[in-house]
Structure formats: C-alpha cells, structure tokens
Amino acid sequence: MGQPAQRAVERRLGGRLWQVAGLAAVAGLAWTARDVPAALGGRLTGARAQRAARSAQFRDGTFHNRVATRTMPGGDPGRNLLRELLFGQQRRRPTAPVPLVRPAPAPTTDVDRELGIVWYGHASTLVEIEGHRVLIDPVWSDRCSPSAAVGPKRLHEPPVRLDEVPTVDAILISHDHYDHLDMATVRELVRRQSAPFLVPLGVGAHLDRWGVPEDRIVELDWSQGHRVGGLEITATAAQHFSGRGLRRDGTLWSSWVVAGAHRKVFYTGDSGYFDGYAEIGAEHGPFDVTLMQIGAYDRAWPGIHMFPEEAVTAHLDLRGDLLVPVHWATFNLALHDWSEPVDRLWAEAKAHGVRLAVPRPGERVVVADPPPVDGWWQTIA
C-alpha cells in the first residue's frame, strides 16, 4: 500500500475511534444521569394540589414565607462569588478525617423520661424520646445532588449504615432540598422501615413518585400536628424556600416540634432568623433540646440560613435548654471555613450562658447529661 493510501486508512480509523470514544462518553453520561429525572421528584396535582392551594402560605401558584425573602445571592459590587468559590482562601474542608463514633445502645431505664440525640452528620439526626425514635432529614448518599456523579460530596462517611439505624416511629422531612431529602435514602427506608413520613405540604408528591405507600405519607401545613404513638409532632414555621429543579417553591418548608408527655424537641430545618421563633417558643416551648441549623450561611443569602450567632438568639427565643448544632461538617455548601460555624457558635453560647453539646458524628447525647464541649473539630480544621 502506498503512503497516501495508508494515511487515508489511518484517517478513517482515527475518525472511527473518535466516534467510538464519543459514543462511549455519551453512553457514560447517560448511565450516570439515569436516575436524575426521578430524583427531581413529583409535581403537585389532583387532591394534593387542591390541598396546597388552601394553605395560607400558598398563593399565585407557589408557597411563600411570611415576609418577602430573597432566596438568590444578593448583589455585592465588591464581591465575585464565583471567583471566591474557585479561588477563595477559605479552608472549606477538614485537614484530616472527621472522627466518627458508633452510637452506644440507648438507655433502657427510666424510658418515660428518656431523651437522647444521635447526630449522624449534616441535618440527619435520630431523636430518642420517651421510648420512641424519630429520624430527621436522613441523607445517606455520597452526594446531595440529583446525580451520583456530580454535586457536593460527603466530607465523611455516615457513622452507621442505613440498615443499622434502629426501628423508628416516624421520619421527618423539613423540605425538599437535596441535602435534606434524598431519593436513594427514602427508597431504602421504605424497604427497611415501616414508619410514616411526616412532610410539609407538597413534599408527598416526591415520595409518591419514589414508591412510598400513600398510607405512609402524612403532609402537614404549618401549625398542623399528627399523633404518632405517645408523641405529638407538629410542623411549624420556617423562613426558607424549596425546589429540586428549575421551578422553585412548589412545596412547603418547615421546622418541627416533637413533643412527648414530658420532653420536647425543636428542629429548625433550614431557615433564616425570624420572629417566628419567639412565637413557637411561646406556643410550644420550653424545649429540652433544640437542633439548630448553623452552617451554609453567607451575607449574600442572609434571609434563608442563620448565622451561628442568630442560632443562639433563636434558641433563646424558643426557650431552649440544651442546644445541639446541625447542618455543618458533612457537605461543603458555602464559602466559610469548615470549622467556622461551630467556632462562632461556641463563642456565642459561652457569651450568653447557653448549654451546648457538639457531638462527633454518631455520638449519642443524653440531654440530661451531655458531654462537655471539647473542641474536637479544631484539631482537623
């Protein structure tokens, strides 16, 4: 074969190789994105949409906060958020592995007065109250994203496998963002648990699409409660937003009150600071323990995530006793240092005489006798 003919064959082979490589890349993308449409969740239709329309929080086709709240980063002429995200000097990851703890067995004596908290990381928390267990915002996936290939990745493993979580009486979801509502985790909990899912209005559409039986979905508006065994669980106000795709605020967001005969727990969900905390404290408090969102804040979105100092103020508004911080350490979702939220919280709690417990992921906090704050995170910050 002459040299010109050989080069022509090589060009044809090279072109085919590029075609094969391109097809393989497309196939790979399609494979990694196969679950994305389902992960986006469902839409409000039928009776669910009619019920949402009757909510005081629903108008003009979407849910709203009590006051107009900016949910997109605000303008700041002296600041470039993208440049800061890519080239900022913040230490947004720990320098060593986050220490994990295998939860010790729950106490078996004085069950009627028992109150324990097991923080699994980010907002995922187990509340052990008067012989009942309530699982809050469980997320066990590696990423809080509709895709298993892209999106914020965990900075530590869950301290226990999902099949090691004890039998629970209720599963609470605060809102439908990916770091609080995870399709894979929900599907696994459907198989392994029999507890109902208590969710804000509209979130049931996502659960319905993912195969949660209708009789296990309890949707609540703010101030509505549901009885689970000896517990009264109430959806309460929050200042945030919702959405799993391009459409926003098609489902409601909430905080939660978990009340037994003797003990009470409050969980913020995601929220900016607002006067609703004082109202919740007056109506439902005092609380033995509050689970307070402290991370993923920024002055560009001050109305939808609390700063650590505001979490202490909200805790006092709620008439809380022990404060346990959540929504930090597990996912990198903002531009502050990894350890900054809890450093600021600790300083503010000491300034106001607030009882504080900062557990390692998986560590059980007995509310009546919490472990002393030891600054464990500072050695890996």
ROSE-278172 format. One record per residue (C-alpha): residue number from 1; x, y negated, z negated. Coordinates in Angstrom, 3 decimals. Last residue first. Example, Ala and Ser with C-alpha at 12.3 -4.5 7.8 and 13.67 -1.06 7.14 Angstrom:
% ROSE-278172
[site 2 [13.670 1.060 -7.140]]
[site 1 [12.300 4.500 -7.800]]
//
This chain:
% ROSE-278172
[site 381 [-9.778 -22.372 -60.882]]
[site 380 [-8.645 -18.905 -61.985]]
[site 379 [-7.561 -19.672 -65.563]]
[site 378 [-10.314 -22.260 -65.919]]
[site 377 [-13.128 -19.757 -65.379]]
[site 376 [-12.674 -18.104 -68.792]]
[site 375 [-13.281 -21.405 -70.603]]
[site 374 [-14.058 -19.676 -73.896]]
[site 373 [-17.657 -20.634 -74.608]]
[site 372 [-18.627 -18.635 -77.666]]
[site 371 [-20.739 -15.524 -77.059]]
[site 370 [-24.453 -15.952 -77.736]]
[site 369 [-26.090 -14.728 -80.957]]
[site 368 [-29.860 -15.333 -80.848]]
[site 367 [-29.764 -15.529 -77.055]]
[site 366 [-28.000 -12.223 -76.638]]
[site 365 [-26.001 -12.996 -73.502]]
[site 364 [-25.123 -9.954 -71.410]]
[site 363 [-22.058 -10.248 -69.165]]
[site 362 [-22.627 -9.171 -65.563]]
[site 361 [-20.995 -12.244 -64.023]]
[site 360 [-18.957 -13.894 -66.799]]
[site 359 [-21.145 -15.691 -69.271]]
[site 358 [-21.196 -19.436 -69.957]]
[site 357 [-23.280 -19.961 -73.118]]
[site 356 [-24.171 -23.447 -74.338]]
[site 355 [-25.832 -24.964 -77.404]]
[site 354 [-26.316 -28.697 -76.756]]
[site 353 [-24.633 -31.143 -79.136]]
[site 352 [-24.943 -34.038 -76.701]]
[site 351 [-21.267 -34.670 -75.971]]
[site 350 [-20.495 -30.969 -76.197]]
[site 349 [-23.128 -30.219 -73.522]]
[site 348 [-21.717 -32.974 -71.308]]
[site 347 [-18.153 -31.623 -71.491]]
[site 346 [-19.301 -28.057 -70.839]]
[site 345 [-21.471 -29.139 -67.902]]
[site 344 [-18.637 -31.058 -66.270]]
[site 343 [-16.323 -28.053 -66.469]]
[site 342 [-19.175 -25.784 -65.339]]
[site 341 [-19.858 -27.744 -62.177]]
[site 340 [-16.164 -28.420 -61.386]]
[site 339 [-14.994 -24.818 -61.259]]
[site 338 [-15.339 -24.217 -57.509]]
[site 337 [-14.255 -27.765 -56.659]]
[site 336 [-16.947 -29.903 -55.034]]
[site 335 [-17.843 -29.847 -51.342]]
[site 334 [-20.959 -27.692 -51.422]]
[site 333 [-22.270 -24.185 -50.756]]
[site 332 [-19.336 -21.894 -51.622]]
[site 331 [-21.196 -18.856 -52.956]]
[site 330 [-20.702 -16.928 -56.222]]
[site 329 [-19.371 -19.349 -58.862]]
[site 328 [-22.479 -21.572 -59.323]]
[site 327 [-26.258 -21.386 -59.273]]
[site 326 [-26.714 -20.586 -62.972]]
[site 325 [-25.888 -22.274 -66.274]]
[site 324 [-27.168 -20.849 -69.591]]
[site 323 [-28.509 -23.463 -72.041]]
[site 322 [-29.598 -22.385 -75.531]]
[site 321 [-32.308 -24.378 -77.337]]
[site 320 [-34.488 -26.074 -74.745]]
[site 319 [-36.924 -28.896 -75.391]]
[site 318 [-37.548 -29.207 -71.652]]
[site 317 [-36.386 -32.828 -71.686]]
[site 316 [-33.212 -31.674 -73.475]]
[site 315 [-32.541 -29.101 -70.764]]
[site 314 [-33.284 -31.736 -68.120]]
[site 313 [-30.672 -34.043 -69.642]]
[site 312 [-28.145 -31.192 -69.713]]
[site 311 [-28.913 -30.336 -66.079]]
[site 310 [-28.545 -34.021 -65.227]]
[site 309 [-24.953 -33.930 -66.476]]
[site 308 [-24.285 -30.927 -64.242]]
[site 307 [-25.568 -32.746 -61.127]]
[site 306 [-28.976 -31.550 -60.068]]
[site 305 [-29.791 -30.360 -56.560]]
[site 304 [-32.622 -31.761 -54.382]]
[site 303 [-32.666 -35.520 -54.959]]
[site 302 [-28.925 -36.164 -54.998]]
[site 301 [-28.274 -34.974 -51.419]]
[site 300 [-25.280 -37.041 -50.195]]
[site 299 [-24.130 -37.567 -53.805]]
[site 298 [-23.367 -33.873 -53.848]]
[site 297 [-24.629 -30.837 -55.707]]
[site 296 [-24.015 -27.149 -54.928]]
[site 295 [-23.873 -26.135 -58.620]]
[site 294 [-25.674 -26.724 -61.934]]
[site 293 [-29.018 -24.917 -61.758]]
[site 292 [-30.230 -24.355 -65.308]]
[site 291 [-31.446 -21.154 -66.939]]
[site 290 [-33.093 -22.439 -70.123]]
[site 289 [-33.190 -20.495 -73.367]]
[site 288 [-35.397 -20.356 -76.453]]
[site 287 [-37.777 -22.803 -74.810]]
[site 286 [-39.910 -25.397 -76.593]]
[site 285 [-41.858 -25.669 -74.479]]
[site 284 [-44.813 -25.036 -72.156]]
[site 283 [-46.823 -28.272 -71.950]]
[site 282 [-44.403 -30.829 -73.418]]
[site 281 [-41.350 -29.192 -71.882]]
[site 280 [-43.044 -28.944 -68.508]]
[site 279 [-43.952 -32.644 -68.663]]
[site 278 [-40.405 -33.595 -69.680]]
[site 277 [-39.058 -31.558 -66.802]]
[site 276 [-41.487 -33.149 -64.342]]
[site 275 [-39.709 -36.489 -64.681]]
[site 274 [-37.207 -35.494 -62.015]]
[site 273 [-33.652 -34.131 -61.645]]
[site 272 [-33.098 -32.415 -58.338]]
[site 271 [-34.224 -28.887 -57.999]]
[site 270 [-33.258 -25.320 -57.159]]
[site 269 [-34.932 -22.712 -59.359]]
[site 268 [-35.171 -24.334 -62.767]]
[site 267 [-35.663 -21.254 -64.942]]
[site 266 [-37.370 -21.511 -68.337]]
[site 265 [-37.532 -18.773 -70.974]]
[site 264 [-39.919 -18.389 -73.905]]
[site 263 [-39.998 -16.027 -76.882]]
[site 262 [-42.641 -15.093 -79.475]]
[site 261 [-45.647 -13.580 -77.676]]
[site 260 [-43.841 -13.629 -74.352]]
[site 259 [-43.410 -16.539 -71.988]]
[site 258 [-41.558 -16.677 -68.671]]
[site 257 [-41.765 -20.199 -67.206]]
[site 256 [-40.658 -20.657 -63.619]]
[site 255 [-39.430 -23.387 -61.249]]
[site 254 [-40.997 -23.742 -57.847]]
[site 253 [-40.679 -24.018 -54.086]]
[site 252 [-43.601 -23.919 -51.613]]
[site 251 [-43.571 -22.544 -48.070]]
[site 250 [-43.728 -24.248 -44.655]]
[site 249 [-41.352 -26.890 -45.954]]
[site 248 [-38.977 -26.947 -42.997]]
[site 247 [-39.053 -25.504 -39.497]]
[site 246 [-35.659 -24.939 -37.862]]
[site 245 [-35.104 -21.668 -39.677]]
[site 244 [-35.311 -20.344 -43.231]]
[site 243 [-37.189 -23.238 -44.786]]
[site 242 [-37.840 -24.828 -48.162]]
[site 241 [-37.542 -28.079 -50.118]]
[site 240 [-36.557 -29.301 -53.592]]
[site 239 [-38.067 -31.042 -56.592]]
[site 238 [-39.522 -28.422 -58.929]]
[site 237 [-42.923 -27.873 -60.519]]
[site 236 [-44.024 -24.830 -62.482]]
[site 235 [-44.996 -21.271 -61.600]]
[site 234 [-46.160 -19.487 -64.737]]
[site 233 [-45.413 -16.015 -66.088]]
[site 232 [-47.411 -14.853 -69.101]]
[site 231 [-45.765 -11.746 -70.504]]
[site 230 [-47.184 -8.824 -72.507]]
[site 229 [-47.800 -6.700 -69.438]]
[site 228 [-47.502 -9.036 -66.472]]
[site 227 [-50.062 -11.864 -66.632]]
[site 226 [-50.006 -14.435 -63.854]]
[site 225 [-49.889 -18.199 -64.126]]
[site 224 [-50.778 -21.215 -61.984]]
[site 223 [-49.280 -24.576 -62.904]]
[site 222 [-47.643 -24.999 -59.496]]
[site 221 [-49.185 -22.693 -56.903]]
[site 220 [-48.811 -18.953 -57.137]]
[site 219 [-48.430 -16.028 -54.742]]
[site 218 [-48.501 -12.485 -56.176]]
[site 217 [-47.225 -9.828 -53.759]]
[site 216 [-47.109 -6.202 -54.953]]
[site 215 [-50.676 -5.384 -53.838]]
[site 214 [-49.796 -6.532 -50.342]]
[site 213 [-47.061 -3.950 -50.003]]
[site 212 [-43.619 -5.448 -49.260]]
[site 211 [-42.722 -4.473 -45.709]]
[site 210 [-40.372 -7.226 -44.627]]
[site 209 [-43.042 -9.175 -42.737]]
[site 208 [-45.238 -9.212 -45.840]]
[site 207 [-42.348 -10.464 -47.948]]
[site 206 [-41.809 -13.398 -45.592]]
[site 205 [-45.519 -14.283 -45.561]]
[site 204 [-45.579 -13.958 -49.359]]
[site 203 [-43.382 -17.042 -49.515]]
[site 202 [-46.455 -19.096 -48.614]]
[site 201 [-47.347 -20.208 -52.122]]
[site 200 [-44.567 -19.676 -54.663]]
[site 199 [-43.506 -16.111 -55.487]]
[site 198 [-44.156 -13.361 -58.026]]
[site 197 [-43.007 -10.028 -56.595]]
[site 196 [-44.695 -7.105 -58.322]]
[site 195 [-42.671 -4.305 -59.915]]
[site 194 [-42.442 -0.829 -58.373]]
[site 193 [-38.660 -0.652 -57.990]]
[site 192 [-36.256 1.348 -55.837]]
[site 191 [-37.814 1.255 -52.381]]
[site 190 [-39.296 -2.238 -52.556]]
[site 189 [-36.113 -3.380 -54.268]]
[site 188 [-34.082 -2.242 -51.268]]
[site 187 [-36.289 -4.193 -48.902]]
[site 186 [-36.015 -7.289 -51.065]]
[site 185 [-32.226 -7.005 -51.216]]
[site 184 [-31.941 -6.695 -47.447]]
[site 183 [-34.255 -9.673 -46.876]]
[site 182 [-32.524 -12.052 -49.277]]
[site 181 [-34.442 -14.815 -51.052]]
[site 180 [-32.408 -17.067 -53.350]]
[site 179 [-29.196 -17.787 -51.405]]
[site 178 [-31.167 -17.508 -48.173]]
[site 177 [-33.617 -20.287 -49.001]]
[site 176 [-37.195 -19.079 -49.584]]
[site 175 [-38.067 -20.482 -52.982]]
[site 174 [-38.049 -19.590 -56.703]]
[site 173 [-38.500 -15.825 -56.362]]
[site 172 [-39.475 -13.816 -59.443]]
[site 171 [-39.396 -10.013 -59.689]]
[site 170 [-41.570 -8.475 -62.407]]
[site 169 [-41.618 -5.511 -64.790]]
[site 168 [-38.076 -4.298 -64.123]]
[site 167 [-36.513 -0.849 -64.070]]
[site 166 [-32.800 -1.183 -64.724]]
[site 165 [-30.394 -2.564 -62.101]]
[site 164 [-28.010 0.263 -61.244]]
[site 163 [-29.550 0.835 -57.796]]
[site 162 [-28.670 -2.754 -56.952]]
[site 161 [-25.032 -2.067 -57.663]]
[site 160 [-23.559 -3.816 -60.676]]
[site 159 [-21.177 -6.755 -61.147]]
[site 158 [-22.138 -8.088 -57.710]]
[site 157 [-18.929 -8.662 -55.767]]
[site 156 [-17.167 -11.994 -55.980]]
[site 155 [-16.701 -15.028 -53.724]]
[site 154 [-19.698 -13.980 -51.628]]
[site 153 [-19.756 -15.144 -48.024]]
[site 152 [-21.442 -18.298 -46.723]]
[site 151 [-22.622 -17.734 -43.136]]
[site 150 [-21.635 -15.437 -40.294]]
[site 149 [-21.595 -11.693 -39.604]]
[site 148 [-24.480 -10.309 -41.696]]
[site 147 [-26.769 -12.886 -40.152]]
[site 146 [-29.831 -14.575 -41.658]]
[site 145 [-27.455 -16.096 -44.218]]
[site 144 [-26.524 -15.791 -47.869]]
[site 143 [-23.677 -13.391 -47.167]]
[site 142 [-22.410 -10.205 -48.821]]
[site 141 [-25.938 -9.129 -49.739]]
[site 140 [-27.006 -8.619 -53.375]]
[site 139 [-29.367 -11.578 -53.814]]
[site 138 [-31.958 -11.302 -56.608]]
[site 137 [-33.841 -14.549 -57.330]]
[site 136 [-34.927 -13.602 -60.876]]
[site 135 [-35.434 -10.110 -62.298]]
[site 134 [-37.816 -9.885 -65.274]]
[site 133 [-37.466 -7.162 -67.910]]
[site 132 [-39.901 -6.421 -70.722]]
[site 131 [-39.285 -5.182 -74.292]]
[site 130 [-39.727 -8.598 -75.884]]
[site 129 [-37.726 -10.416 -73.219]]
[site 128 [-34.855 -9.115 -71.143]]
[site 127 [-34.251 -11.658 -68.373]]
[site 126 [-32.109 -10.446 -65.468]]
[site 125 [-30.453 -13.113 -63.343]]
[site 124 [-29.553 -13.767 -59.714]]
[site 123 [-29.007 -17.530 -59.404]]
[site 122 [-25.320 -17.406 -58.396]]
[site 121 [-23.939 -14.323 -60.156]]
[site 120 [-25.323 -11.315 -62.033]]
[site 119 [-26.360 -13.249 -65.144]]
[site 118 [-27.719 -10.916 -67.809]]
[site 117 [-29.907 -12.732 -70.341]]
[site 116 [-31.245 -11.309 -73.591]]
[site 115 [-34.270 -11.910 -75.781]]
[site 114 [-35.539 -9.353 -78.294]]
[site 113 [-38.197 -10.411 -80.816]]
[site 112 [-40.693 -7.603 -80.220]]
[site 111 [-37.833 -5.206 -79.478]]
[site 110 [-36.497 -5.442 -83.045]]
[site 109 [-34.126 -2.548 -82.348]]
[site 108 [-33.249 -1.087 -78.940]]
[site 107 [-30.594 -3.622 -77.965]]
[site 106 [-29.858 -3.753 -74.227]]
[site 105 [-27.075 -1.491 -72.981]]
[site 104 [-23.834 -3.340 -72.211]]
[site 103 [-23.622 -5.092 -68.859]]
[site 102 [-20.537 -4.150 -66.810]]
[site 101 [-18.476 -7.326 -66.685]]
[site 100 [-16.862 -9.047 -63.708]]
[site 99 [-13.833 -11.331 -63.738]]
[site 98 [-13.694 -13.585 -60.636]]
[site 97 [-10.688 -12.534 -58.592]]
[site 96 [-7.868 -15.085 -58.393]]
[site 95 [-7.434 -18.632 -57.049]]
[site 94 [-11.141 -19.393 -57.179]]
[site 93 [-12.623 -21.033 -54.062]]
[site 92 [-13.736 -24.586 -53.343]]
[site 91 [-10.499 -26.229 -54.355]]
[site 90 [-11.257 -29.695 -52.993]]
[site 89 [-8.666 -31.189 -50.664]]
[site 88 [-11.042 -31.854 -47.790]]
[site 87 [-10.026 -30.786 -44.294]]
[site 86 [-12.955 -28.848 -42.856]]
[site 85 [-15.774 -29.849 -45.199]]
[site 84 [-14.399 -33.367 -45.647]]
[site 83 [-14.154 -33.807 -41.885]]
[site 82 [-17.748 -32.605 -41.535]]
[site 81 [-18.958 -34.843 -44.372]]
[site 80 [-17.374 -37.996 -42.937]]
[site 79 [-17.513 -40.717 -45.595]]
[site 78 [-17.169 -44.472 -45.644]]
[site 77 [-20.361 -45.220 -43.743]]
[site 76 [-22.430 -42.995 -46.053]]
[site 75 [-25.753 -41.927 -44.556]]
[site 74 [-27.797 -39.465 -46.529]]
[site 73 [-27.493 -35.688 -46.294]]
[site 72 [-30.908 -34.194 -45.431]]
[site 71 [-33.547 -33.411 -48.070]]
[site 70 [-34.537 -36.978 -48.931]]
[site 69 [-37.383 -36.899 -51.443]]
[site 68 [-40.763 -38.629 -51.262]]
[site 67 [-42.427 -38.172 -54.622]]
[site 66 [-44.445 -35.238 -55.947]]
[site 65 [-42.561 -32.949 -53.598]]
[site 64 [-44.280 -31.881 -50.396]]
[site 63 [-45.548 -28.740 -48.653]]
[site 62 [-46.230 -28.808 -44.915]]
[site 61 [-49.060 -29.007 -42.371]]
[site 60 [-50.043 -32.636 -42.871]]
[site 59 [-50.639 -31.982 -46.547]]
[site 58 [-49.776 -29.329 -49.113]]
[site 57 [-48.710 -30.025 -52.735]]
[site 56 [-52.302 -30.378 -53.966]]
[site 55 [-52.821 -26.852 -52.654]]
[site 54 [-55.964 -26.100 -50.621]]
[site 53 [-53.995 -25.843 -47.368]]
[site 52 [-51.857 -23.101 -48.896]]
[site 51 [-54.960 -20.986 -49.484]]
[site 50 [-56.048 -21.372 -45.893]]
[site 49 [-52.568 -20.454 -44.651]]
[site 48 [-52.563 -17.254 -46.723]]
[site 47 [-56.105 -16.427 -45.575]]
[site 46 [-55.046 -16.461 -41.933]]
[site 45 [-51.515 -17.502 -41.031]]
[site 44 [-48.405 -18.926 -42.678]]
[site 43 [-45.365 -17.678 -40.832]]
[site 42 [-43.015 -14.763 -41.519]]
[site 41 [-39.318 -14.318 -42.194]]
[site 40 [-36.161 -15.639 -40.559]]
[site 39 [-34.593 -12.355 -41.632]]
[site 38 [-36.742 -10.504 -39.082]]
[site 37 [-35.375 -12.563 -36.184]]
[site 36 [-31.787 -12.272 -37.514]]
[site 35 [-31.724 -8.489 -37.912]]
[site 34 [-30.207 -7.688 -34.513]]
[site 33 [-27.696 -10.533 -34.672]]
[site 32 [-24.649 -8.345 -35.330]]
[site 31 [-25.683 -5.943 -32.576]]
[site 30 [-26.489 -8.690 -30.066]]
[site 29 [-23.141 -10.323 -30.722]]
[site 28 [-21.362 -7.028 -30.161]]
[site 27 [-23.318 -6.371 -26.975]]
[site 26 [-22.395 -9.821 -25.688]]
[site 25 [-18.751 -9.191 -26.523]]
[site 24 [-18.845 -5.778 -24.857]]
[site 23 [-20.440 -7.285 -21.750]]
[site 22 [-17.719 -9.920 -21.631]]
[site 21 [-14.975 -7.316 -22.070]]
[site 20 [-16.498 -5.197 -19.313]]
[site 19 [-16.732 -8.220 -17.020]]
[site 18 [-13.145 -9.207 -17.859]]
[site 17 [-12.029 -5.668 -17.046]]
[site 16 [-13.966 -5.825 -13.772]]
[site 15 [-12.218 -9.048 -12.811]]
[site 14 [-8.836 -7.561 -13.645]]
[site 13 [-9.585 -4.517 -11.541]]
[site 12 [-10.620 -6.691 -8.571]]
[site 11 [-7.549 -8.890 -8.995]]
[site 10 [-5.284 -5.813 -9.239]]
[site 9 [-6.820 -4.396 -6.055]]
[site 8 [-6.209 -7.692 -4.229]]
[site 7 [-2.623 -7.800 -5.503]]
[site 6 [-2.033 -4.288 -4.155]]
[site 5 [-3.444 -5.286 -0.750]]
[site 4 [-1.101 -8.295 -0.560]]
[site 3 [1.906 -6.120 -1.615]]
[site 2 [1.351 -3.416 0.962]]
[site 1 [0.000 0.000 0.000]]
//
